[in-house]
Amino acid sequence: MKKHIFSLLVLLAVSCQTFAQDHKPTALADFAAKVAAQTRPQILDARSAEEFALNHIEGAINLTQQTEGYLTILSSLDKQKPVFVYSIGNGRSAVLSKDLLTKGFTEVYELEGGIGSWVGGGKPLFTTAKK
């Protein structure tokens, strides 16, 4: 019986890792529609604190794996609800998305093209920049 449970756990771990490796970014239209469909979307900005302070998607939390209290912040998120991740298209959002999947989050959407895609698509944005 213990062998069967162990085998099942190994299979589950491999499946999760395979899914995480096959994760693909989500196009702007789909990403925005999925965010809009949520009452309280879980949005994670994987850029630096300085970049986040300049502008970010409304309601986003600035989070990278280097953020102090990273695991505590993750534990405050609902793993059964969608999580929306973006950066500036340099791979930070992909790394964070894959980590979330390996930690048991069931739906992770990474914005294709990052925040530049969001801004270019005319989506609302919090910004400290003056016009």
Phi, psi and omega in degrees: 000317180298324178296320180293318179295315179299316179298319178296318179295319178296316179299317178298315180298317179294319179298315179297317181295319179296316179298317181298322181289333182269004182300131181242144177298155182256132179299152184309311183301315180292317180301310182296320179295319179292320176298312182297332181284348182267140176291314178227082184295144176265101184247127180243127177260114185268018179272179179290162179299324179293316178296317180299319181297328180289316179194152176194164176291135180307132178086358182287153173249134177279117184210126170229169179294344179268354180296134176299131181079021182312307183294325178294317179296317178300321181292342178276350179270152179272114182293341182270354179253155180299146174238134183247125187236140175210162172214226178242023178081022181252011175104345181296322180290327178294317179297314180295316180301314180296321179295319178299317180297320180289341179266008172099006175289135188271330180228113179233124180243123179256127182288117177295128180085358176063201184296333177300322177294318179299311180295314180298333179274002178074022180281154182295146187213138170278132179214149175258358181289143177273151181291000000 
